Amino acid sequence: MPSGAVSGVPAEPSENAVARLEDQLGEAQDRHLRLAAEYDNFRKRVARERVELTDRAQAALVLKLLDVLDDLDRLAAQDLSATGSDALHEALVLVDRKLRKELVAAGLERIEPIGQPFNPAEHEAVSVVAAPDAALDHQVSAVFQAGYRFKGALVRPARVQVYSSEG
């Protein structure tokens, strides 16, 4: 058996083997460069589409809020001397209701913690008051500023007062 043969398969002459391997390496490098360029283009396209989608979603929300803005414009244009305070208050309540309805439909949720156990992940304790009963210890007694979640993610913690038996 010749020294370069393995199990009866003749060995390839060394110049031919080197040339063939160089061609294969060149093809593999070319494929690698093409795949890297395709991936980079894909990554850029996805980032661009994500920005466009976010912009379209924000535009849709703004469009829904324009009715509320129109109502506020009409309210601001009212002659306050000719409008009774009850009518003005009722108009403000209606505009508030419309705005909250659109925000809830968009995914906003108000955090209502009164009577609930204090949760530092959702509440910010700004004051403490003595608990009238030991069962109320570490429960929220008052809300100074409402907290909100947007589509399940906390956007602002509720600022609260908490009962504490420790004073």
Phi and psi in radians as a Rosetta constraint file:
Dihedral C 1 N 2 CA 2 C 2 CIRCULARHARMONIC -1.123 0.35
Dihedral N 2 CA 2 C 2 N 3 CIRCULARHARMONIC 2.719 0.35
Dihedral C 2 N 3 CA 3 C 3 CIRCULARHARMONIC -1.173 0.35
Dihedral N 3 CA 3 C 3 N 4 CIRCULARHARMONIC -0.447 0.35
Dihedral C 3 N 4 CA 4 C 4 CIRCULARHARMONIC -1.630 0.35
Dihedral N 4 CA 4 C 4 N 5 CIRCULARHARMONIC -0.047 0.35
Dihedral C 4 N 5 CA 5 C 5 CIRCULARHARMONIC -1.600 0.35
Dihedral N 5 CA 5 C 5 N 6 CIRCULARHARMONIC 2.505 0.35
Dihedral C 5 N 6 CA 6 C 6 CIRCULARHARMONIC -2.101 0.35
Dihedral N 6 CA 6 C 6 N 7 CIRCULARHARMONIC 2.164 0.35
Dihedral C 6 N 7 CA 7 C 7 CIRCULARHARMONIC 0.765 0.35
Dihedral N 7 CA 7 C 7 N 8 CIRCULARHARMONIC 0.805 0.35
Dihedral C 7 N 8 CA 8 C 8 CIRCULARHARMONIC 1.450 0.35
Dihedral N 8 CA 8 C 8 N 9 CIRCULARHARMONIC -0.003 0.35
Dihedral C 8 N 9 CA 9 C 9 CIRCULARHARMONIC -1.649 0.35
Dihedral N 9 CA 9 C 9 N 10 CIRCULARHARMONIC 2.137 0.35
Dihedral C 9 N 10 CA 10 C 10 CIRCULARHARMONIC -1.159 0.35
Dihedral N 10 CA 10 C 10 N 11 CIRCULARHARMONIC 2.543 0.35
Dihedral C 10 N 11 CA 11 C 11 CIRCULARHARMONIC -1.325 0.35
Dihedral N 11 CA 11 C 11 N 12 CIRCULARHARMONIC 2.517 0.35
Dihedral C 11 N 12 CA 12 C 12 CIRCULARHARMONIC -1.349 0.35
Dihedral N 12 CA 12 C 12 N 13 CIRCULARHARMONIC 2.405 0.35
Dihedral C 12 N 13 CA 13 C 13 CIRCULARHARMONIC -1.010 0.35
Dihedral N 13 CA 13 C 13 N 14 CIRCULARHARMONIC 2.495 0.35
Dihedral C 13 N 14 CA 14 C 14 CIRCULARHARMONIC -1.065 0.35
Dihedral N 14 CA 14 C 14 N 15 CIRCULARHARMONIC -0.658 0.35
Dihedral C 14 N 15 CA 15 C 15 CIRCULARHARMONIC -1.149 0.35
Dihedral N 15 CA 15 C 15 N 16 CIRCULARHARMONIC -0.714 0.35
Dihedral C 15 N 16 CA 16 C 16 CIRCULARHARMONIC -1.161 0.35
Dihedral N 16 CA 16 C 16 N 17 CIRCULARHARMONIC -0.694 0.35
Dihedral C 16 N 17 CA 17 C 17 CIRCULARHARMONIC -1.130 0.35
Dihedral N 17 CA 17 C 17 N 18 CIRCULARHARMONIC -0.769 0.35
Dihedral C 17 N 18 CA 18 C 18 CIRCULARHARMONIC -1.111 0.35
Dihedral N 18 CA 18 C 18 N 19 CIRCULARHARMONIC -0.792 0.35
Dihedral C 18 N 19 CA 19 C 19 CIRCULARHARMONIC -1.102 0.35
Dihedral N 19 CA 19 C 19 N 20 CIRCULARHARMONIC -0.763 0.35
Dihedral C 19 N 20 CA 20 C 20 CIRCULARHARMONIC -1.107 0.35
Dihedral N 20 CA 20 C 20 N 21 CIRCULARHARMONIC -0.793 0.35
Dihedral C 20 N 21 CA 21 C 21 CIRCULARHARMONIC -1.144 0.35
Dihedral N 21 CA 21 C 21 N 22 CIRCULARHARMONIC -0.638 0.35
Dihedral C 21 N 22 CA 22 C 22 CIRCULARHARMONIC -1.130 0.35
Dihedral N 22 CA 22 C 22 N 23 CIRCULARHARMONIC -0.698 0.35
Dihedral C 22 N 23 CA 23 C 23 CIRCULARHARMONIC -1.104 0.35
Dihedral N 23 CA 23 C 23 N 24 CIRCULARHARMONIC -0.778 0.35
Dihedral C 23 N 24 CA 24 C 24 CIRCULARHARMONIC -1.099 0.35
Dihedral N 24 CA 24 C 24 N 25 CIRCULARHARMONIC -0.718 0.35
Dihedral C 24 N 25 CA 25 C 25 CIRCULARHARMONIC -1.120 0.35
Dihedral N 25 CA 25 C 25 N 26 CIRCULARHARMONIC -0.733 0.35
Dihedral C 25 N 26 CA 26 C 26 CIRCULARHARMONIC -1.082 0.35
Dihedral N 26 CA 26 C 26 N 27 CIRCULARHARMONIC -0.742 0.35
Dihedral C 26 N 27 CA 27 C 27 CIRCULARHARMONIC -1.127 0.35
Dihedral N 27 CA 27 C 27 N 28 CIRCULARHARMONIC -0.736 0.35
Dihedral C 27 N 28 CA 28 C 28 CIRCULARHARMONIC -1.131 0.35
Dihedral N 28 CA 28 C 28 N 29 CIRCULARHARMONIC -0.715 0.35
Dihedral C 28 N 29 CA 29 C 29 CIRCULARHARMONIC -1.141 0.35
Dihedral N 29 CA 29 C 29 N 30 CIRCULARHARMONIC -0.693 0.35
Dihedral C 29 N 30 CA 30 C 30 CIRCULARHARMONIC -1.115 0.35
Dihedral N 30 CA 30 C 30 N 31 CIRCULARHARMONIC -0.784 0.35
Dihedral C 30 N 31 CA 31 C 31 CIRCULARHARMONIC -1.061 0.35
Dihedral N 31 CA 31 C 31 N 32 CIRCULARHARMONIC -0.731 0.35
Dihedral C 31 N 32 CA 32 C 32 CIRCULARHARMONIC -1.071 0.35
Dihedral N 32 CA 32 C 32 N 33 CIRCULARHARMONIC -0.803 0.35
Dihedral C 32 N 33 CA 33 C 33 CIRCULARHARMONIC -1.101 0.35
Dihedral N 33 CA 33 C 33 N 34 CIRCULARHARMONIC -0.709 0.35
Dihedral C 33 N 34 CA 34 C 34 CIRCULARHARMONIC -1.119 0.35
Dihedral N 34 CA 34 C 34 N 35 CIRCULARHARMONIC -0.785 0.35
Dihedral C 34 N 35 CA 35 C 35 CIRCULARHARMONIC -1.105 0.35
Dihedral N 35 CA 35 C 35 N 36 CIRCULARHARMONIC -0.698 0.35
Dihedral C 35 N 36 CA 36 C 36 CIRCULARHARMONIC -1.119 0.35
Dihedral N 36 CA 36 C 36 N 37 CIRCULARHARMONIC -0.713 0.35
Dihedral C 36 N 37 CA 37 C 37 CIRCULARHARMONIC -1.172 0.35
Dihedral N 37 CA 37 C 37 N 38 CIRCULARHARMONIC -0.731 0.35
Dihedral C 37 N 38 CA 38 C 38 CIRCULARHARMONIC -1.086 0.35
Dihedral N 38 CA 38 C 38 N 39 CIRCULARHARMONIC -0.745 0.35
Dihedral C 38 N 39 CA 39 C 39 CIRCULARHARMONIC -1.121 0.35
Dihedral N 39 CA 39 C 39 N 40 CIRCULARHARMONIC -0.736 0.35
Dihedral C 39 N 40 CA 40 C 40 CIRCULARHARMONIC -1.097 0.35
Dihedral N 40 CA 40 C 40 N 41 CIRCULARHARMONIC -0.746 0.35
Dihedral C 40 N 41 CA 41 C 41 CIRCULARHARMONIC -1.105 0.35
Dihedral N 41 CA 41 C 41 N 42 CIRCULARHARMONIC -0.731 0.35
Dihedral C 41 N 42 CA 42 C 42 CIRCULARHARMONIC -1.064 0.35
Dihedral N 42 CA 42 C 42 N 43 CIRCULARHARMONIC -0.817 0.35
Dihedral C 42 N 43 CA 43 C 43 CIRCULARHARMONIC -1.052 0.35
Dihedral N 43 CA 43 C 43 N 44 CIRCULARHARMONIC -0.759 0.35
Dihedral C 43 N 44 CA 44 C 44 CIRCULARHARMONIC -1.137 0.35
Dihedral N 44 CA 44 C 44 N 45 CIRCULARHARMONIC -0.731 0.35
Dihedral C 44 N 45 CA 45 C 45 CIRCULARHARMONIC -1.123 0.35
Dihedral N 45 CA 45 C 45 N 46 CIRCULARHARMONIC -0.751 0.35
Dihedral C 45 N 46 CA 46 C 46 CIRCULARHARMONIC -1.106 0.35
Dihedral N 46 CA 46 C 46 N 47 CIRCULARHARMONIC -0.737 0.35
Dihedral C 46 N 47 CA 47 C 47 CIRCULARHARMONIC -1.104 0.35
Dihedral N 47 CA 47 C 47 N 48 CIRCULARHARMONIC -0.745 0.35
Dihedral C 47 N 48 CA 48 C 48 CIRCULARHARMONIC -1.123 0.35
Dihedral N 48 CA 48 C 48 N 49 CIRCULARHARMONIC -0.756 0.35
Dihedral C 48 N 49 CA 49 C 49 CIRCULARHARMONIC -1.154 0.35
Dihedral N 49 CA 49 C 49 N 50 CIRCULARHARMONIC -0.625 0.35
Dihedral C 49 N 50 CA 50 C 50 CIRCULARHARMONIC -1.115 0.35
Dihedral N 50 CA 50 C 50 N 51 CIRCULARHARMONIC -0.755 0.35
Dihedral C 50 N 51 CA 51 C 51 CIRCULARHARMONIC -1.115 0.35
Dihedral N 51 CA 51 C 51 N 52 CIRCULARHARMONIC -0.762 0.35
Dihedral C 51 N 52 CA 52 C 52 CIRCULARHARMONIC -1.104 0.35
Dihedral N 52 CA 52 C 52 N 53 CIRCULARHARMONIC -0.722 0.35
Dihedral C 52 N 53 CA 53 C 53 CIRCULARHARMONIC -1.127 0.35
Dihedral N 53 CA 53 C 53 N 54 CIRCULARHARMONIC -0.754 0.35
Dihedral C 53 N 54 CA 54 C 54 CIRCULARHARMONIC -1.071 0.35
Dihedral N 54 CA 54 C 54 N 55 CIRCULARHARMONIC -0.763 0.35
Dihedral C 54 N 55 CA 55 C 55 CIRCULARHARMONIC -1.090 0.35
Dihedral N 55 CA 55 C 55 N 56 CIRCULARHARMONIC -0.724 0.35
Dihedral C 55 N 56 CA 56 C 56 CIRCULARHARMONIC -1.148 0.35
Dihedral N 56 CA 56 C 56 N 57 CIRCULARHARMONIC -0.688 0.35
Dihedral C 56 N 57 CA 57 C 57 CIRCULARHARMONIC -1.152 0.35
Dihedral N 57 CA 57 C 57 N 58 CIRCULARHARMONIC -0.734 0.35
Dihedral C 57 N 58 CA 58 C 58 CIRCULARHARMONIC -1.138 0.35
Dihedral N 58 CA 58 C 58 N 59 CIRCULARHARMONIC -0.688 0.35
Dihedral C 58 N 59 CA 59 C 59 CIRCULARHARMONIC -1.113 0.35
Dihedral N 59 CA 59 C 59 N 60 CIRCULARHARMONIC -0.659 0.35
Dihedral C 59 N 60 CA 60 C 60 CIRCULARHARMONIC -1.136 0.35
Dihedral N 60 CA 60 C 60 N 61 CIRCULARHARMONIC -0.714 0.35
Dihedral C 60 N 61 CA 61 C 61 CIRCULARHARMONIC -1.147 0.35
Dihedral N 61 CA 61 C 61 N 62 CIRCULARHARMONIC -0.775 0.35
Dihedral C 61 N 62 CA 62 C 62 CIRCULARHARMONIC -1.046 0.35
Dihedral N 62 CA 62 C 62 N 63 CIRCULARHARMONIC -0.720 0.35
Dihedral C 62 N 63 CA 63 C 63 CIRCULARHARMONIC -1.038 0.35
Dihedral N 63 CA 63 C 63 N 64 CIRCULARHARMONIC -0.721 0.35
Dihedral C 63 N 64 CA 64 C 64 CIRCULARHARMONIC -1.186 0.35
Dihedral N 64 CA 64 C 64 N 65 CIRCULARHARMONIC -0.550 0.35
Dihedral C 64 N 65 CA 65 C 65 CIRCULARHARMONIC -1.430 0.35
Dihedral N 65 CA 65 C 65 N 66 CIRCULARHARMONIC -0.208 0.35
Dihedral C 65 N 66 CA 66 C 66 CIRCULARHARMONIC -1.104 0.35
Dihedral N 66 CA 66 C 66 N 67 CIRCULARHARMONIC -0.597 0.35
Dihedral C 66 N 67 CA 67 C 67 CIRCULARHARMONIC -1.060 0.35
Dihedral N 67 CA 67 C 67 N 68 CIRCULARHARMONIC -0.722 0.35
Dihedral C 67 N 68 CA 68 C 68 CIRCULARHARMONIC -1.143 0.35
Dihedral N 68 CA 68 C 68 N 69 CIRCULARHARMONIC -0.728 0.35
Dihedral C 68 N 69 CA 69 C 69 CIRCULARHARMONIC -1.101 0.35
Dihedral N 69 CA 69 C 69 N 70 CIRCULARHARMONIC -0.713 0.35
Dihedral C 69 N 70 CA 70 C 70 CIRCULARHARMONIC -1.066 0.35
Dihedral N 70 CA 70 C 70 N 71 CIRCULARHARMONIC -0.751 0.35
Dihedral C 70 N 71 CA 71 C 71 CIRCULARHARMONIC -1.075 0.35
Dihedral N 71 CA 71 C 71 N 72 CIRCULARHARMONIC -0.732 0.35
Dihedral C 71 N 72 CA 72 C 72 CIRCULARHARMONIC -1.138 0.35
Dihedral N 72 CA 72 C 72 N 73 CIRCULARHARMONIC -0.670 0.35
Dihedral C 72 N 73 CA 73 C 73 CIRCULARHARMONIC -1.071 0.35
Dihedral N 73 CA 73 C 73 N 74 CIRCULARHARMONIC -0.779 0.35
Dihedral C 73 N 74 CA 74 C 74 CIRCULARHARMONIC -1.102 0.35
Dihedral N 74 CA 74 C 74 N 75 CIRCULARHARMONIC -0.693 0.35
Dihedral C 74 N 75 CA 75 C 75 CIRCULARHARMONIC -1.153 0.35
Dihedral N 75 CA 75 C 75 N 76 CIRCULARHARMONIC -0.726 0.35
Dihedral C 75 N 76 CA 76 C 76 CIRCULARHARMONIC -1.164 0.35
Dihedral N 76 CA 76 C 76 N 77 CIRCULARHARMONIC -0.486 0.35
Dihedral C 76 N 77 CA 77 C 77 CIRCULARHARMONIC -1.420 0.35
Dihedral N 77 CA 77 C 77 N 78 CIRCULARHARMONIC -0.149 0.35
Dihedral C 77 N 78 CA 78 C 78 CIRCULARHARMONIC -1.128 0.35
Dihedral N 78 CA 78 C 78 N 79 CIRCULARHARMONIC 2.521 0.35
Dihedral C 78 N 79 CA 79 C 79 CIRCULARHARMONIC -1.394 0.35
Dihedral N 79 CA 79 C 79 N 80 CIRCULARHARMONIC 1.909 0.35
Dihedral C 79 N 80 CA 80 C 80 CIRCULARHARMONIC -1.115 0.35
Dihedral N 80 CA 80 C 80 N 81 CIRCULARHARMONIC -0.509 0.35
Dihedral C 80 N 81 CA 81 C 81 CIRCULARHARMONIC -1.251 0.35
Dihedral N 81 CA 81 C 81 N 82 CIRCULARHARMONIC -0.466 0.35
Dihedral C 81 N 82 CA 82 C 82 CIRCULARHARMONIC -1.604 0.35
Dihedral N 82 CA 82 C 82 N 83 CIRCULARHARMONIC -0.202 0.35
Dihedral C 82 N 83 CA 83 C 83 CIRCULARHARMONIC -1.827 0.35
Dihedral N 83 CA 83 C 83 N 84 CIRCULARHARMONIC 2.267 0.35
Dihedral C 83 N 84 CA 84 C 84 CIRCULARHARMONIC -1.269 0.35
Dihedral N 84 CA 84 C 84 N 85 CIRCULARHARMONIC 2.699 0.35
Dihedral C 84 N 85 CA 85 C 85 CIRCULARHARMONIC -1.138 0.35
Dihedral N 85 CA 85 C 85 N 86 CIRCULARHARMONIC -0.542 0.35
Dihedral C 85 N 86 CA 86 C 86 CIRCULARHARMONIC -1.155 0.35
Dihedral N 86 CA 86 C 86 N 87 CIRCULARHARMONIC -0.745 0.35
Dihedral C 86 N 87 CA 87 C 87 CIRCULARHARMONIC -1.151 0.35
Dihedral N 87 CA 87 C 87 N 88 CIRCULARHARMONIC -0.707 0.35
Dihedral C 87 N 88 CA 88 C 88 CIRCULARHARMONIC -1.121 0.35
Dihedral N 88 CA 88 C 88 N 89 CIRCULARHARMONIC -0.770 0.35
Dihedral C 88 N 89 CA 89 C 89 CIRCULARHARMONIC -1.083 0.35
Dihedral N 89 CA 89 C 89 N 90 CIRCULARHARMONIC -0.766 0.35
Dihedral C 89 N 90 CA 90 C 90 CIRCULARHARMONIC -1.087 0.35
Dihedral N 90 CA 90 C 90 N 91 CIRCULARHARMONIC -0.711 0.35
Dihedral C 90 N 91 CA 91 C 91 CIRCULARHARMONIC -1.114 0.35
Dihedral N 91 CA 91 C 91 N 92 CIRCULARHARMONIC -0.739 0.35
Dihedral C 91 N 92 CA 92 C 92 CIRCULARHARMONIC -1.110 0.35
Dihedral N 92 CA 92 C 92 N 93 CIRCULARHARMONIC -0.697 0.35
Dihedral C 92 N 93 CA 93 C 93 CIRCULARHARMONIC -1.098 0.35
Dihedral N 93 CA 93 C 93 N 94 CIRCULARHARMONIC -0.723 0.35
Dihedral C 93 N 94 CA 94 C 94 CIRCULARHARMONIC -1.153 0.35
Dihedral N 94 CA 94 C 94 N 95 CIRCULARHARMONIC -0.723 0.35
Dihedral C 94 N 95 CA 95 C 95 CIRCULARHARMONIC -1.143 0.35
Dihedral N 95 CA 95 C 95 N 96 CIRCULARHARMONIC -0.742 0.35
Dihedral C 95 N 96 CA 96 C 96 CIRCULARHARMONIC -1.030 0.35
Dihedral N 96 CA 96 C 96 N 97 CIRCULARHARMONIC -0.787 0.35
Dihedral C 96 N 97 CA 97 C 97 CIRCULARHARMONIC -1.079 0.35
Dihedral N 97 CA 97 C 97 N 98 CIRCULARHARMONIC -0.743 0.35
Dihedral C 97 N 98 CA 98 C 98 CIRCULARHARMONIC -1.139 0.35
Dihedral N 98 CA 98 C 98 N 99 CIRCULARHARMONIC -0.750 0.35
Dihedral C 98 N 99 CA 99 C 99 CIRCULARHARMONIC -1.100 0.35
Dihedral N 99 CA 99 C 99 N 100 CIRCULARHARMONIC -0.819 0.35
Dihedral C 99 N 100 CA 100 C 100 CIRCULARHARMONIC -1.105 0.35
Dihedral N 100 CA 100 C 100 N 101 CIRCULARHARMONIC -0.655 0.35
Dihedral C 100 N 101 CA 101 C 101 CIRCULARHARMONIC -1.064 0.35
Dihedral N 101 CA 101 C 101 N 102 CIRCULARHARMONIC -0.783 0.35
Dihedral C 101 N 102 CA 102 C 102 CIRCULARHARMONIC -1.167 0.35
Dihedral N 102 CA 102 C 102 N 103 CIRCULARHARMONIC -0.692 0.35
Dihedral C 102 N 103 CA 103 C 103 CIRCULARHARMONIC -1.191 0.35
Dihedral N 103 CA 103 C 103 N 104 CIRCULARHARMONIC -0.674 0.35
Dihedral C 103 N 104 CA 104 C 104 CIRCULARHARMONIC -1.128 0.35
Dihedral N 104 CA 104 C 104 N 105 CIRCULARHARMONIC -0.734 0.35
Dihedral C 104 N 105 CA 105 C 105 CIRCULARHARMONIC -1.094 0.35
Dihedral N 105 CA 105 C 105 N 106 CIRCULARHARMONIC -0.510 0.35
Dihedral C 105 N 106 CA 106 C 106 CIRCULARHARMONIC -1.409 0.35
Dihedral N 106 CA 106 C 106 N 107 CIRCULARHARMONIC -0.223 0.35
Dihedral C 106 N 107 CA 107 C 107 CIRCULARHARMONIC 2.090 0.35
Dihedral N 107 CA 107 C 107 N 108 CIRCULARHARMONIC 0.151 0.35
Dihedral C 107 N 108 CA 108 C 108 CIRCULARHARMONIC -1.445 0.35
Dihedral N 108 CA 108 C 108 N 109 CIRCULARHARMONIC 2.392 0.35
Dihedral C 108 N 109 CA 109 C 109 CIRCULARHARMONIC -2.297 0.35
Dihedral N 109 CA 109 C 109 N 110 CIRCULARHARMONIC 2.229 0.35
Dihedral C 109 N 110 CA 110 C 110 CIRCULARHARMONIC -1.446 0.35
Dihedral N 110 CA 110 C 110 N 111 CIRCULARHARMONIC 2.394 0.35
Dihedral C 110 N 111 CA 111 C 111 CIRCULARHARMONIC -1.562 0.35
Dihedral N 111 CA 111 C 111 N 112 CIRCULARHARMONIC 2.114 0.35
Dihedral C 111 N 112 CA 112 C 112 CIRCULARHARMONIC -1.966 0.35
Dihedral N 112 CA 112 C 112 N 113 CIRCULARHARMONIC 1.542 0.35
Dihedral C 112 N 113 CA 113 C 113 CIRCULARHARMONIC -1.653 0.35
Dihedral N 113 CA 113 C 113 N 114 CIRCULARHARMONIC -0.049 0.35
Dihedral C 113 N 114 CA 114 C 114 CIRCULARHARMONIC -1.020 0.35
Dihedral N 114 CA 114 C 114 N 115 CIRCULARHARMONIC 2.262 0.35
Dihedral C 114 N 115 CA 115 C 115 CIRCULARHARMONIC 1.460 0.35
Dihedral N 115 CA 115 C 115 N 116 CIRCULARHARMONIC -0.079 0.35
Dihedral C 115 N 116 CA 116 C 116 CIRCULARHARMONIC -1.642 0.35
Dihedral N 116 CA 116 C 116 N 117 CIRCULARHARMONIC 2.729 0.35
Dihedral C 116 N 117 CA 117 C 117 CIRCULARHARMONIC -1.088 0.35
Dihedral N 117 CA 117 C 117 N 118 CIRCULARHARMONIC 2.489 0.35
Dihedral C 117 N 118 CA 118 C 118 CIRCULARHARMONIC -1.077 0.35
Dihedral N 118 CA 118 C 118 N 119 CIRCULARHARMONIC 2.269 0.35
Dihedral C 118 N 119 CA 119 C 119 CIRCULARHARMONIC -2.208 0.35
Dihedral N 119 CA 119 C 119 N 120 CIRCULARHARMONIC 1.845 0.35
Dihedral C 119 N 120 CA 120 C 120 CIRCULARHARMONIC -1.104 0.35
Dihedral N 120 CA 120 C 120 N 121 CIRCULARHARMONIC -0.269 0.35
Dihedral C 120 N 121 CA 121 C 121 CIRCULARHARMONIC -1.346 0.35
Dihedral N 121 CA 121 C 121 N 122 CIRCULARHARMONIC -0.333 0.35
Dihedral C 121 N 122 CA 122 C 122 CIRCULARHARMONIC -2.177 0.35
Dihedral N 122 CA 122 C 122 N 123 CIRCULARHARMONIC -0.253 0.35
Dihedral C 122 N 123 CA 123 C 123 CIRCULARHARMONIC -2.159 0.35
Dihedral N 123 CA 123 C 123 N 124 CIRCULARHARMONIC 2.590 0.35
Dihedral C 123 N 124 CA 124 C 124 CIRCULARHARMONIC -2.062 0.35
Dihedral N 124 CA 124 C 124 N 125 CIRCULARHARMONIC 1.988 0.35
Dihedral C 124 N 125 CA 125 C 125 CIRCULARHARMONIC -1.351 0.35
Dihedral N 125 CA 125 C 125 N 126 CIRCULARHARMONIC 2.069 0.35
Dihedral C 125 N 126 CA 126 C 126 CIRCULARHARMONIC -1.861 0.35
Dihedral N 126 CA 126 C 126 N 127 CIRCULARHARMONIC -0.233 0.35
Dihedral C 126 N 127 CA 127 C 127 CIRCULARHARMONIC -2.743 0.35
Dihedral N 127 CA 127 C 127 N 128 CIRCULARHARMONIC 2.828 0.35
Dihedral C 127 N 128 CA 128 C 128 CIRCULARHARMONIC -2.250 0.35
Dihedral N 128 CA 128 C 128 N 129 CIRCULARHARMONIC 2.478 0.35
Dihedral C 128 N 129 CA 129 C 129 CIRCULARHARMONIC -2.297 0.35
Dihedral N 129 CA 129 C 129 N 130 CIRCULARHARMONIC 2.596 0.35
Dihedral C 129 N 130 CA 130 C 130 CIRCULARHARMONIC -1.095 0.35
Dihedral N 130 CA 130 C 130 N 131 CIRCULARHARMONIC 2.380 0.35
Dihedral C 130 N 131 CA 131 C 131 CIRCULARHARMONIC -1.329 0.35
Dihedral N 131 CA 131 C 131 N 132 CIRCULARHARMONIC 2.221 0.35
Dihedral C 131 N 132 CA 132 C 132 CIRCULARHARMONIC -1.224 0.35
Dihedral N 132 CA 132 C 132 N 133 CIRCULARHARMONIC -0.321 0.35
Dihedral C 132 N 133 CA 133 C 133 CIRCULARHARMONIC -2.530 0.35
Dihedral N 133 CA 133 C 133 N 134 CIRCULARHARMONIC 2.439 0.35
Dihedral C 133 N 134 CA 134 C 134 CIRCULARHARMONIC -1.043 0.35
Dihedral N 134 CA 134 C 134 N 135 CIRCULARHARMONIC -0.464 0.35
Dihedral C 134 N 135 CA 135 C 135 CIRCULARHARMONIC -1.192 0.35
Dihedral N 135 CA 135 C 135 N 136 CIRCULARHARMONIC -0.367 0.35
Dihedral C 135 N 136 CA 136 C 136 CIRCULARHARMONIC -1.563 0.35
Dihedral N 136 CA 136 C 136 N 137 CIRCULARHARMONIC -0.028 0.35
Dihedral C 136 N 137 CA 137 C 137 CIRCULARHARMONIC -0.954 0.35
Dihedral N 137 CA 137 C 137 N 138 CIRCULARHARMONIC 2.302 0.35
Dihedral C 137 N 138 CA 138 C 138 CIRCULARHARMONIC 1.140 0.35
Dihedral N 138 CA 138 C 138 N 139 CIRCULARHARMONIC 0.460 0.35
Dihedral C 138 N 139 CA 139 C 139 CIRCULARHARMONIC -1.847 0.35
Dihedral N 139 CA 139 C 139 N 140 CIRCULARHARMONIC 2.702 0.35
Dihedral C 139 N 140 CA 140 C 140 CIRCULARHARMONIC -1.312 0.35
Dihedral N 140 CA 140 C 140 N 141 CIRCULARHARMONIC 2.205 0.35
Dihedral C 140 N 141 CA 141 C 141 CIRCULARHARMONIC -1.759 0.35
Dihedral N 141 CA 141 C 141 N 142 CIRCULARHARMONIC -0.495 0.35
Dihedral C 141 N 142 CA 142 C 142 CIRCULARHARMONIC -2.703 0.35
Dihedral N 142 CA 142 C 142 N 143 CIRCULARHARMONIC 2.727 0.35
Dihedral C 142 N 143 CA 143 C 143 CIRCULARHARMONIC -2.040 0.35
Dihedral N 143 CA 143 C 143 N 144 CIRCULARHARMONIC 2.158 0.35
Dihedral C 143 N 144 CA 144 C 144 CIRCULARHARMONIC -1.604 0.35
Dihedral N 144 CA 144 C 144 N 145 CIRCULARHARMONIC -0.559 0.35
Dihedral C 144 N 145 CA 145 C 145 CIRCULARHARMONIC -2.574 0.35
Dihedral N 145 CA 145 C 145 N 146 CIRCULARHARMONIC 2.222 0.35
Dihedral C 145 N 146 CA 146 C 146 CIRCULARHARMONIC -1.102 0.35
Dihedral N 146 CA 146 C 146 N 147 CIRCULARHARMONIC 2.586 0.35
Dihedral C 146 N 147 CA 147 C 147 CIRCULARHARMONIC -1.815 0.35
Dihedral N 147 CA 147 C 147 N 148 CIRCULARHARMONIC 2.801 0.35
Dihedral C 147 N 148 CA 148 C 148 CIRCULARHARMONIC -2.475 0.35
Dihedral N 148 CA 148 C 148 N 149 CIRCULARHARMONIC 2.561 0.35
Dihedral C 148 N 149 CA 149 C 149 CIRCULARHARMONIC -2.014 0.35
Dihedral N 149 CA 149 C 149 N 150 CIRCULARHARMONIC 2.524 0.35
Dihedral C 149 N 150 CA 150 C 150 CIRCULARHARMONIC -2.114 0.35
Dihedral N 150 CA 150 C 150 N 151 CIRCULARHARMONIC 1.972 0.35
Dihedral C 150 N 151 CA 151 C 151 CIRCULARHARMONIC 0.918 0.35
Dihedral N 151 CA 151 C 151 N 152 CIRCULARHARMONIC 0.758 0.35
Dihedral C 151 N 152 CA 152 C 152 CIRCULARHARMONIC 1.546 0.35
Dihedral N 152 CA 152 C 152 N 153 CIRCULARHARMONIC -0.248 0.35
Dihedral C 152 N 153 CA 153 C 153 CIRCULARHARMONIC -1.709 0.35
Dihedral N 153 CA 153 C 153 N 154 CIRCULARHARMONIC 2.328 0.35
Dihedral C 153 N 154 CA 154 C 154 CIRCULARHARMONIC -1.154 0.35
Dihedral N 154 CA 154 C 154 N 155 CIRCULARHARMONIC 2.191 0.35
Dihedral C 154 N 155 CA 155 C 155 CIRCULARHARMONIC -1.870 0.35
Dihedral N 155 CA 155 C 155 N 156 CIRCULARHARMONIC -0.444 0.35
Dihedral C 155 N 156 CA 156 C 156 CIRCULARHARMONIC -2.725 0.35
Dihedral N 156 CA 156 C 156 N 157 CIRCULARHARMONIC 2.202 0.35
Dihedral C 156 N 157 CA 157 C 157 CIRCULARHARMONIC -1.263 0.35
Dihedral N 157 CA 157 C 157 N 158 CIRCULARHARMONIC 2.675 0.35
Dihedral C 157 N 158 CA 158 C 158 CIRCULARHARMONIC -1.337 0.35
Dihedral N 158 CA 158 C 158 N 159 CIRCULARHARMONIC 2.335 0.35
Dihedral C 158 N 159 CA 159 C 159 CIRCULARHARMONIC -1.573 0.35
Dihedral N 159 CA 159 C 159 N 160 CIRCULARHARMONIC 2.093 0.35
Dihedral C 159 N 160 CA 160 C 160 CIRCULARHARMONIC -2.311 0.35
Dihedral N 160 CA 160 C 160 N 161 CIRCULARHARMONIC 2.872 0.35
Dihedral C 160 N 161 CA 161 C 161 CIRCULARHARMONIC -1.870 0.35
Dihedral N 161 CA 161 C 161 N 162 CIRCULARHARMONIC 2.438 0.35
Dihedral C 161 N 162 CA 162 C 162 CIRCULARHARMONIC -2.144 0.35
Dihedral N 162 CA 162 C 162 N 163 CIRCULARHARMONIC 2.420 0.35
Dihedral C 162 N 163 CA 163 C 163 CIRCULARHARMONIC -1.272 0.35
Dihedral N 163 CA 163 C 163 N 164 CIRCULARHARMONIC 2.450 0.35
Dihedral C 163 N 164 CA 164 C 164 CIRCULARHARMONIC -2.543 0.35
Dihedral N 164 CA 164 C 164 N 165 CIRCULARHARMONIC 2.288 0.35
Dihedral C 164 N 165 CA 165 C 165 CIRCULARHARMONIC -1.406 0.35
Dihedral N 165 CA 165 C 165 N 166 CIRCULARHARMONIC -0.210 0.35
Dihedral C 165 N 166 CA 166 C 166 CIRCULARHARMONIC -1.475 0.35
Dihedral N 166 CA 166 C 166 N 167 CIRCULARHARMONIC -0.137 0.35
